[in-house]
């Protein structure tokens, strides 16, 4: 008798599932998706109701062949890919590939890879969810329509290799708009005044000026601050009001996907991508002993805070036994989901609360253990009693001035015994207030005026960008890690000291797309599209109507952009800056080494220059290293020749430019050569970079194939590839402050390695 076949998504799950099902079932994996839209063309018949044209993913023939072999005599096939839209699509495509006479397909959802969960799912199989599959399919079609029709436009107008995406472009837009808010921000000065007060004996405590008369205190400059100080001279400081209360701080819900990513970034310094990779490993199964793989956490792609009653009761029992009855609530705590949350899965929690981080520390890697600990602690804390703080607030009057101080002490740790969300270390908690009573006269030891300036909005970190995407309904939590990786890989943004900054390329592409595509790359439009996908999943919306409505607008924008979008390759982006040589306008263009300034009067005027941006986003032309005079004179006008730097390396140019435009390649005959072992970066050249010296003895580095190849640079190359843009080498730079450091030579790439 043939065995039923269970098909999971990941090979890692096979052992875990097979352990609990035994030899009565065959278990195999699809290893991800088995069919998808073709890579070489759009793969959508737009005129035929957007019919997708699926094909087997290259390299998956062997996997499919094995599945067909195992399914050959099986009448019952259980499809168990991940319990989300992507998993439903995998199940759907697998069923189509394995269709056979008298063969029945069942959908089983493993929300956690434990014995009870797996056996229960197998005993209660479901039908394939067509609505969920359609939600995945329409998302895939929308992404393909945008990506495969806008990206070629960027190749034509900007440069090859660029991409646009329905969601990734909105993420880049958020980062660009935040950067421009920062650039446009004008700081305003303000002053705080703090009175350092005490009773007859210490402790001294700080109280900040809160009101002047009946209005909120506003001290704008030093002159106003000095006037306040002068008026306070000789005033008596009297306790006006004392309020004592116990403040309760409740624990946070267990993790959703986005909250896990945010906390992991903050607390563990893991990227969103790394967080999801580790969470996948913990979900799919860890070998706790010889032949004992078990899933340690529930499914890690969820936006629900729901937990099962069984898991909550298990946590309460553990809390009472380990931490004591005062930490255990009388009943489980359940958290309200936000609106529009898909509640198919529980929150992310340990599959067994008794499996503490300490118990699994020997079988987990350092990073796996760190993430598991975070998940375990957050879940256990979510079922504990609140933390209690004794808080005292005091108001002190001095003439018409009112000062205020707040101090608090921890009365009962509650959930903070297990997990601190990071909000338990506020300044108020550090202030020790003496016992104070109303009408008590205090001594003022000193008045401390302090100058401040308002701050611009902060740049996005990975955590805050994930939070912004989630709060605006952009994308899904399961896609955030991929979005953050893509926008960096394409060079649209740089991650500088853990904060996103748009690159010049990012600004250029963003401006072109936003100006050409109206609604499609707006936050509200993208959020509404996510709502539409959710409605398709719950059978509340028609997918064809959504596609038609989207494409009618998009098609018109696409046609207009083809005609009207500025060609950065050709005309370039106008800057409003005059060319220093002919006074025509300079335009931004993009070359193989990134953006640069070029005269719009080309070819009559060939002026080009690298540039940077100041703090306000204004263009600042770089001063080229072309002032080194040589002993050689121009053979046309007799003026000294200068060492100049051009797009193809270093050369000699006449100091009489633009009246004399004579140039010469640098003479390598009298130079001492020393091989660096680094291949020449010029495409098609098989030379090697050598260390050389100019006639005046200055060291530079040039190609061994000179004069056939005139590549040259002043910076010492180092045989180490750039991890960001894959430049084959880095160069040495130095400053007085930082000393020697390594930097990528590719224009536009800001990668550097700071001194060790």
C-alpha positions in Angstrom: 0.0 0.0 0.0 1.4 3.4 -1.0 2.2 5.9 1.7 0.6 9.4 1.8 3.0 12.1 0.8 3.6 15.2 3.0 5.2 18.1 1.2 6.8 20.9 3.2 8.6 24.0 1.9 12.0 23.8 3.5 14.3 20.7 3.6 15.2 21.6 7.2 11.6 20.8 8.2 11.7 17.3 6.7 13.5 15.7 9.6 11.3 17.5 12.2 8.1 16.5 10.5 9.2 12.9 9.7 10.2 12.4 13.3 6.6 12.9 14.6 4.8 11.2 11.6 7.0 8.2 11.6 7.3 5.7 8.7 3.6 5.8 7.8 4.3 8.9 5.6 6.8 10.0 3.0 8.0 13.6 3.6 9.6 15.8 1.0 10.4 19.5 0.4 9.7 21.8 -2.5 12.8 23.9 -1.5 10.8 27.1 -1.9 8.8 28.0 -4.9 8.6 25.5 -7.8 6.9 27.7 -10.4 7.1 31.5 -11.1 6.8 34.1 -13.8 9.6 33.8 -16.4 12.8 35.7 -15.7 13.5 36.9 -19.3 10.1 38.5 -20.1 7.2 40.1 -18.2 5.2 36.8 -18.3 1.8 38.5 -18.1 -0.8 38.5 -20.8 -2.1 42.0 -20.1 -4.7 41.9 -22.8 -6.1 38.6 -21.6 -7.2 39.7 -18.1 -3.5 39.8 -16.9 -3.2 36.0 -17.2 0.2 35.0 -15.7 2.4 32.6 -17.7 4.1 30.4 -15.1 7.0 28.2 -15.8 9.1 25.8 -13.7 11.9 27.7 -12.0 15.3 26.9 -13.5 17.1 24.3 -11.4 13.9 22.9 -9.9 13.4 20.1 -12.4 15.2 17.6 -10.1 13.1 18.6 -7.1 9.9 18.2 -9.1 11.0 14.9 -10.5 11.5 13.6 -7.0 8.1 14.9 -5.9 6.4 13.1 -8.8 8.3 9.9 -8.1 7.1 9.9 -4.4 3.6 10.9 -5.4 3.3 8.2 -8.1 1.3 5.7 -6.1 0.0 8.2 -3.4 -3.7 8.9 -3.4 -3.4 11.4 -0.5 -1.1 14.3 -0.7 -0.8 16.8 2.3 0.6 20.2 1.2 2.3 21.8 4.2 4.4 24.8 3.0 4.5 27.8 5.3 1.1 29.1 6.5 1.1 32.4 4.6 0.4 33.7 1.1 3.7 32.6 -0.3 3.2 29.1 1.2 -0.3 29.0 -0.2 1.1 29.8 -3.7 3.7 27.0 -3.3 1.0 24.6 -2.3 -1.2 25.7 -5.2 1.5 25.3 -7.9 2.7 22.0 -6.4 -0.8 20.6 -6.6 -1.1 21.6 -10.3 2.2 19.9 -11.1 1.1 16.7 -9.2 -2.4 16.4 -10.5 -3.5 12.8 -11.0 -6.5 10.5 -11.3 -8.2 9.8 -7.9 -5.5 11.9 -6.1 -6.7 14.1 -3.3 -4.9 17.2 -2.0 -5.1 18.5 1.5 -3.8 21.7 3.0 -2.2 21.4 6.4 -0.8 24.4 8.4 2.0 24.0 10.8 2.0 27.1 13.0 4.7 25.5 15.1 6.8 22.4 14.5 6.0 20.4 17.7 4.5 17.0 18.0 1.0 18.1 19.1 0.8 20.9 16.5 1.9 18.6 13.6 -0.4 15.7 14.6 -3.4 18.0 15.1 -2.9 19.6 11.7 -2.7 16.3 10.0 -5.9 15.1 11.7 -7.7 18.3 10.7 -6.6 19.1 7.1 -8.1 22.0 5.1 -8.9 22.7 1.5 -6.5 24.8 -0.6 -7.3 28.5 0.0 -8.0 30.0 -3.4 -8.5 33.5 -2.1 -5.1 33.5 -0.3 -3.5 32.2 -3.4 -5.1 34.9 -5.5 -3.8 37.6 -3.0 -0.3 36.3 -3.6 -0.8 36.1 -7.3 -2.1 39.6 -7.7 0.8 41.0 -5.6 3.2 39.1 -7.8 1.5 40.5 -11.0 1.5 44.0 -9.6 5.2 43.8 -8.7 6.0 42.4 -12.2 4.0 45.1 -14.0 5.9 47.8 -12.2 9.3 46.2 -12.1 9.5 44.9 -15.6 8.2 48.1 -17.2 9.7 50.9 -15.1 13.1 49.3 -14.6 13.9 49.3 -18.4 12.9 53.0 -18.4 15.6 53.7 -15.8 18.1 51.7 -17.8 17.4 53.9 -20.8 17.2 57.2 -18.9 19.8 56.7 -16.1 22.0 53.6 -16.3 21.7 49.9 -16.6 21.3 47.6 -13.6 18.8 49.9 -11.8 15.4 48.7 -10.6 12.1 50.1 -9.5 9.6 48.3 -7.3 6.1 49.0 -6.2 7.2 48.9 -2.5 11.0 49.5 -2.6 10.6 52.8 -4.4 8.2 54.0 -1.7 10.8 53.1 0.9 13.5 55.0 -0.9 11.0 57.9 -1.3 10.5 58.0 2.5 14.3 58.1 3.1 14.8 60.9 0.5 11.9 63.0 1.8 13.3 62.6 5.4 16.7 63.7 4.2 15.2 66.8 2.5 13.4 67.6 5.7 16.7 67.5 7.5 18.3 69.7 4.8 15.5 72.3 5.0 15.5 72.4 8.8 16.6 75.6 10.4 17.5 75.1 14.1 15.9 77.5 16.6 17.7 78.6 19.7 16.1 78.1 23.1 17.3 78.0 26.7 16.4 75.9 29.7 16.9 77.1 33.3 17.3 74.6 36.1 17.2 75.4 39.8 19.3 73.1 42.0 17.3 72.9 45.2 17.6 71.3 48.6 16.1 71.4 52.1 18.4 72.2 55.0 20.4 69.2 54.2 21.1 67.1 51.0 20.1 65.6 48.6 20.2 68.4 46.1 17.7 67.9 43.3 17.2 69.7 39.9 13.9 71.4 39.1 13.3 72.8 35.6 11.6 76.1 34.9 8.1 75.2 33.7 6.0 78.4 33.7 6.4 82.2 33.8 3.2 83.6 35.2 0.4 81.5 33.8 2.1 80.7 30.5 4.5 77.9 29.5 8.1 79.2 29.9 9.7 80.2 26.7 13.3 81.5 26.9 14.6 82.1 23.3 18.1 83.5 23.8 20.9 84.4 26.2 19.5 87.9 26.8 16.1 86.5 27.9 17.8 83.9 30.1 19.9 86.5 31.8 16.8 88.6 32.4 15.1 85.6 34.1 18.2 85.0 36.3 18.3 88.6 37.3 14.6 88.6 38.2 15.1 85.5 40.3 17.8 87.0 42.4 16.7 87.1 46.0 13.4 85.2 45.4 12.2 82.7 47.9 11.7 79.1 46.7 8.5 77.7 48.2 7.1 74.2 47.7 3.7 74.9 46.0 2.4 71.4 45.4 3.4 67.7 46.1 1.7 64.8 44.3 2.5 61.2 45.3 1.1 58.3 43.4 1.9 54.8 42.4 2.3 54.4 38.6 1.7 51.1 36.9 3.6 50.1 33.8 2.1 47.1 31.9 4.2 44.6 29.9 4.2 44.7 26.1 2.5 42.1 23.9 4.6 39.2 22.6 6.4 39.9 19.3 4.9 40.4 15.9 7.3 40.1 12.9 8.0 43.9 12.7 8.3 44.4 16.4 10.8 41.4 16.6 12.9 43.0 13.8 12.8 46.4 15.6 13.8 45.0 19.0 16.5 42.8 17.4 18.0 45.7 15.7 18.0 47.9 18.8 19.1 45.3 21.4 21.1 42.8 19.4 22.4 44.9 16.5 21.1 42.3 14.1 19.8 43.5 10.7 16.2 42.8 9.7 17.5 40.2 7.2 19.7 38.4 9.8 16.8 38.4 12.3 14.5 36.7 9.9 17.1 34.1 8.9 17.7 33.2 12.5 14.0 33.1 13.3 13.4 30.8 10.3 16.0 28.4 11.8 14.4 28.5 15.2 11.0 27.8 13.7 12.0 25.0 11.3 13.7 22.9 14.0 16.8 22.7 16.1 18.4 19.3 16.9 18.2 19.1 20.7 19.8 15.7 20.8 20.6 12.8 18.5 17.6 12.6 16.1 15.5 15.1 18.1 14.9 18.1 15.9 12.1 20.4 17.3 10.8 23.8 16.4 11.6 26.2 19.2 9.3 29.1 18.2 6.0 29.6 16.5 5.7 30.8 12.9 7.8 34.0 12.5 5.8 35.9 9.9 2.8 37.3 11.7 1.3 40.7 12.6 -1.0 39.3 15.3 -0.4 39.6 19.1 -2.8 36.7 19.8 -1.5 33.7 21.9 -3.3 30.5 22.5 -5.0 29.9 25.9 -2.9 26.8 26.4 0.4 28.7 25.9 -0.7 31.6 28.2 -1.7 29.1 31.0 1.6 27.3 30.6 3.4 30.7 31.0 1.4 31.6 34.1 2.2 28.2 35.7 5.9 28.7 35.0 5.9 32.3 36.4 4.2 31.3 39.6 6.7 28.4 40.2 9.9 30.3 39.2 9.3 33.9 40.2 6.6 33.6 42.9 2.9 34.1 43.1 3.2 37.9 43.3 4.5 38.0 39.8 1.7 35.8 38.4 -1.6 37.3 37.4 -4.9 35.6 38.3 -5.7 34.9 34.7 -3.9 35.1 31.3 -3.4 38.4 29.6 -4.6 38.7 26.0 -3.8 41.7 23.8 -6.1 43.4 21.4 -4.9 43.3 17.8 -4.8 46.5 15.7 -7.4 47.0 13.0 -6.8 45.2 9.7 -4.5 42.6 11.3 -4.5 39.2 9.7 -5.1 36.9 12.6 -4.2 33.6 11.0 -1.2 33.0 13.2 -0.3 33.5 16.8 2.3 36.0 17.9 5.9 34.8 17.9 6.5 32.9 21.1 8.4 29.8 22.3 6.7 26.6 21.5 7.4 25.4 25.1 8.0 28.0 27.8 9.7 25.4 29.9 12.4 25.2 27.3 14.3 28.1 28.8 17.3 29.8 27.0 19.6 28.3 29.5 18.4 24.8 28.7 19.1 25.2 25.0 22.2 27.2 25.2 24.5 24.3 24.4 22.7 23.4 21.1 22.2 26.9 19.7 24.7 29.2 18.1 25.5 32.5 19.8 23.2 34.4 17.5 20.4 31.8 17.6 20.5 31.9 21.4 20.4 35.7 21.6 17.3 35.9 19.4 15.6 32.9 21.2 16.3 34.6 24.5 14.7 37.8 23.3 11.5 36.0 22.1 11.3 33.8 25.2 11.7 36.8 27.6 9.2 39.0 25.8 6.6 36.3 25.8 7.1 35.3 29.5 7.1 39.0 30.5 3.8 39.6 28.6 2.1 37.3 31.0 3.5 38.8 34.2 2.2 41.4 36.6 2.9 45.1 35.9 5.9 46.9 37.3 5.0 49.5 40.0 6.8 52.8 40.6 6.3 55.3 43.5 6.3 58.6 41.7 6.6 62.1 43.4 6.0 65.3 41.5 6.8 68.6 43.1 6.1 72.2 42.0 8.2 75.0 43.4 7.3 78.7 43.2 9.8 81.6 43.1 8.0 84.8 42.5 6.1 84.5 39.2 8.2 81.5 38.2 7.2 77.9 38.6 9.7 75.1 38.6 8.9 71.4 38.4 10.7 68.1 39.3 9.6 64.5 39.2 11.3 61.5 40.7 10.3 57.9 40.9 11.6 54.7 42.6 10.8 51.2 41.6 8.4 49.7 44.1 7.8 46.3 42.4 9.7 44.9 39.5 6.9 42.8 38.0 7.6 42.0 34.3 10.9 43.9 34.5 12.3 40.9 36.3 12.4 39.2 32.9 12.3 41.8 30.1 13.0 45.5 29.9 11.6 47.2 26.8 14.2 50.0 27.2 11.8 52.5 28.7 12.6 51.9 32.3 15.7 54.1 32.5 14.2 57.5 32.0 15.7 60.6 33.6 12.8 60.8 36.1 13.8 57.5 37.6 17.3 58.7 38.4 16.2 61.8 40.4 16.2 61.3 44.2 13.7 63.7 45.8 13.8 64.4 49.6 10.6 64.2 51.6 8.8 67.5 50.8 5.7 69.2 52.1 3.7 72.1 50.7 4.8 75.6 51.8 8.2 74.3 52.7 11.0 76.8 51.9 13.9 75.5 49.9 17.4 76.7 49.4 18.6 77.4 45.8 22.2 76.4 45.5 22.5 77.6 41.9 20.6 78.5 38.8 21.9 76.8 35.6 21.0 78.3 32.3 21.7 76.1 29.3 21.6 76.9 25.5 19.8 74.4 23.2 18.8 74.2 19.6 15.8 72.4 18.1 16.8 69.3 16.2 15.8 68.1 12.8 13.9 64.9 12.4 16.2 61.9 12.7 17.3 59.8 9.8 15.8 56.4 9.6 17.6 53.5 11.1 16.6 50.0 10.0 14.4 49.7 13.1 12.6 53.1 12.6 12.2 52.5 8.9 10.5 49.1 9.6 8.3 50.9 12.1 7.4 53.6 9.6 6.6 51.1 6.9 4.4 49.1 9.3 2.6 52.2 10.6 1.9 53.4 7.1 0.7 50.0 5.9 3.5 49.7 3.3 4.4 46.1 2.3 4.1 43.3 4.8 6.3 42.4 7.8 7.6 39.4 5.9 8.9 41.6 3.1 10.7 44.3 5.1 14.0 42.5 5.3 14.1 42.0 1.6 13.2 45.7 0.9 15.9 47.0 3.2 18.5 44.8 1.5 17.4 45.7 -2.1 17.5 49.5 -1.6 21.1 49.2 -0.3 22.2 46.6 -2.9 21.0 48.9 -5.7 23.0 51.8 -4.4 20.0 54.0 -3.7 20.8 54.4 0.0 23.9 54.0 2.3 23.8 52.8 5.9 26.0 55.3 7.7 26.5 54.7 11.4 23.3 52.6 11.4 21.2 55.3 9.7 20.0 55.4 6.1 21.2 58.3 3.9 20.1 58.6 0.3 22.9 58.4 -2.2 23.0 60.9 -5.1 21.8 58.1 -7.4 18.9 57.5 -4.9 17.9 61.1 -5.1 18.1 61.2 -8.9 16.0 58.0 -9.4 13.5 59.0 -6.7 12.9 62.4 -8.2 12.5 61.0 -11.7 10.0 58.3 -10.6 8.0 60.5 -8.2 7.6 63.2 -10.9 6.6 60.7 -13.6 4.3 58.3 -11.8 2.0 60.3 -9.6 0.0 58.1 -7.3 1.7 54.8 -7.8 4.7 55.6 -5.6 2.8 57.6 -3.0 2.5 56.2 0.6 -1.4 56.4 0.7 -1.7 54.7 -2.6 0.7 51.9 -1.7 -1.0 51.4 1.7 -4.4 51.2 0.0 -3.1 48.6 -2.4 -2.0 46.5 0.6 -5.5 46.8 2.0 -6.9 45.6 -1.4 -4.7 42.5 -1.2 -6.0 41.8 2.2 -9.5 42.1 0.9 -8.8 39.7 -1.9 -7.4 37.2 0.6 -10.7 37.4 2.6 -12.8 37.3 -0.6 -14.0 40.8 -0.1 -12.6 42.2 -3.4 -12.3 41.1 -7.0 -8.7 40.8 -8.1 -9.4 41.6 -11.8 -11.1 44.8 -10.9 -8.1 45.9 -8.7 -5.7 45.1 -11.6 -7.7 47.0 -14.2 -8.0 50.0 -11.9 -4.3 50.0 -11.2 -3.1 49.4 -14.8 -5.4 52.0 -16.4 -3.6 54.8 -14.5 -0.2 53.1 -14.6 -0.2 52.6 -18.4 -0.8 56.3 -19.0 2.0 57.3 -16.6 4.3 54.8 -18.3 3.6 56.3 -21.7 4.1 59.8 -20.5 7.4 58.9 -18.7 8.8 57.3 -21.9 8.4 60.7 -23.7 8.9 63.2 -20.9 11.2 61.8 -18.2 14.6 63.5 -18.2 17.4 61.5 -19.7 20.3 61.7 -17.2 22.4 59.8 -19.7 21.7 62.4 -22.4 20.5 65.9 -21.4 21.1 65.4 -17.7 19.4 67.0 -14.8 19.6 70.9 -14.8 21.2 72.4 -11.7 20.8 76.1 -12.1 24.6 76.5 -11.8 26.6 78.2 -14.5 29.6 76.6 -16.1 32.8 78.4 -15.0 34.2 78.2 -18.5 31.3 79.2 -20.8 28.5 80.2 -18.4 26.0 77.8 -19.8 24.1 75.7 -17.3 25.7 72.7 -15.7 23.7 69.4 -15.7 24.0 66.3 -13.5 24.9 63.2 -15.5 25.8 59.7 -14.5 28.9 57.9 -15.8 30.4 54.6 -15.0 31.8 56.0 -11.8 28.6 57.7 -10.7 27.1 61.2 -10.9 29.1 64.2 -12.1 28.6 67.7 -13.4 28.9 68.4 -17.1 28.3 71.5 -19.2 25.1 71.6 -21.2 27.2 73.2 -24.0 28.9 69.9 -24.8 30.6 69.2 -27.2 31.7 72.8 -27.7 32.4 73.0 -23.9 33.8 69.8 -22.3 33.9 71.0 -18.7 33.2 68.3 -16.2 33.6 68.2 -12.5 32.9 65.9 -9.6 30.6 67.3 -6.9 29.3 66.8 -3.4 26.3 68.1 -1.4 26.5 70.5 1.6 24.3 70.1 4.7 21.4 71.9 2.9 21.6 69.7 -0.1 23.3 72.4 -2.3 25.8 71.3 -4.9 29.4 71.9 -4.1 31.9 71.4 -6.9 35.0 69.5 -5.9 38.4 71.2 -6.4 40.3 68.9 -8.7 43.9 67.9 -7.9 45.2 69.8 -10.9 47.5 72.4 -9.4 50.8 70.4 -9.3 53.2 72.2 -11.7 55.8 70.1 -13.5 59.1 70.9 -15.1 57.7 70.2 -18.5 56.5 73.0 -20.7 53.7 73.0 -23.3 55.2 72.4 -26.8 52.4 74.6 -28.3 52.5 77.8 -26.1 55.4 77.3 -23.8 53.5 77.6 -20.5 54.0 75.1 -17.7 52.2 71.8 -17.9 50.1 70.7 -14.9 49.2 67.3 -13.5 45.5 66.9 -14.0 42.9 64.2 -13.2 40.3 63.1 -15.8 37.8 60.3 -16.1 40.5 58.0 -17.4 43.2 58.8 -14.9 46.0 61.4 -14.6 47.5 63.3 -17.5 49.4 66.5 -18.3 47.4 69.6 -19.3 48.5 73.1 -20.3 48.2 75.8 -17.6 47.0 78.1 -20.3 43.7 76.3 -20.6 41.1 77.2 -22.0 43.2 79.3 -24.5 45.5 76.4 -25.0 43.9 73.0 -24.7 47.1 70.9 -25.2 47.2 67.7 -23.2 49.8 64.9 -23.0 49.8 61.4 -21.4 52.1 61.2 -18.5 55.6 59.9 -19.4 56.3 56.6 -17.7 59.8 56.1 -19.2 61.8 57.5 -16.3 59.6 56.2 -13.6 60.4 53.5 -11.2 57.9 50.7 -11.3 56.8 48.4 -8.5 54.0 45.9 -8.9 51.1 46.0 -6.5 49.6 42.7 -7.6 46.3 44.4 -8.3 44.6 44.0 -11.7 44.0 47.2 -13.7 40.3 48.1 -13.2 39.8 49.4 -16.7 37.4 47.1 -18.6 39.2 45.0 -21.2 42.7 45.8 -19.9 44.8 42.9 -18.7 47.5 45.1 -17.1 48.5 45.4 -13.5 48.7 48.5 -11.3 52.3 49.6 -10.6 53.7 52.1 -8.2 55.4 54.9 -10.1 56.9 58.3 -9.5 56.4 61.5 -11.4 59.3 63.6 -12.7 59.1 65.6 -9.5 59.3 62.5 -7.4 55.6 62.3 -6.3 54.3 58.7 -6.0 51.3 57.7 -8.0 49.9 54.4 -9.3 49.4 53.5 -13.0 48.7 50.7 -15.3 51.6 48.5 -16.5 50.3 48.7 -20.0 50.9 52.4 -20.3 50.7 54.1 -22.9 48.2 51.7 -24.3 46.2 52.1 -21.0 46.5 55.4 -19.2 44.8 54.5 -15.9 46.5 56.4 -13.0 45.6 57.4 -9.5 47.3 59.3 -6.6 45.8 57.0 -4.0 47.6 53.8 -3.0 45.4 50.7 -4.0 44.9 47.9 -1.6 44.1 44.4 -2.7 40.7 44.1 -1.0 37.3 44.3 -2.7 34.6 46.7 -1.7 31.8 44.8 0.0 29.2 47.4 -1.1 29.8 47.9 -4.8 32.3 45.1 -5.5 35.1 47.4 -6.7 38.1 45.0 -7.1 40.2 47.2 -4.8 40.2 49.8 -2.0 42.5 52.8 -1.7 44.4 54.2 1.3 43.4 57.7 2.5 44.4 59.6 5.6 43.3 62.6 7.7 44.9 64.2 10.7 42.0 63.2 12.9 41.5 59.6 11.8 44.9 58.6 10.5 45.0 56.0 7.7 41.8 54.4 6.5 40.5 52.5 3.5 38.0 53.9 1.1 36.2 52.6 -2.0 37.5 54.5 -5.2 34.2 54.2 -7.0 32.5 57.5 -7.4 29.3 57.6 -5.4 30.2 54.6 -3.2 30.8 55.9 0.3 32.2 52.7 1.8 35.1 53.1 4.2 36.9 51.1 6.8 37.8 53.1 9.8 41.2 52.6 11.5 41.3 49.6 13.8 
